[in-house]
Amino acid sequence: MTIKWEPHHARGSQTRVHETSCCGAYEWCAEGGQYFVLRHVAGRWEETGRGVYAAARQVWDHLLARHPQRCRRGKLLA
């Protein structure tokens, strides 16, 4: 699965965070009837997987499955 991160632009009046990864690097969110994964990098918010629940959840599950190998105290390793 290829993950493409894009700048986050709010599309609803409120972003709801439903889950957070172990170190807070990723957040599973809902906004304006859509779901997506959010991350904070270099002072800005980025999102990936925006869409219906099933498609966005697939992206979230993929990222979480890979996350333990790439995480060290909240800093993603290359």
Secondary structure by P-SEA (a helix, b strand, c coil): cbbbbccccccccccccccccccccccccccccccbbbbbccccccccccccaaaaaaaaaaaaaacccccccccccc
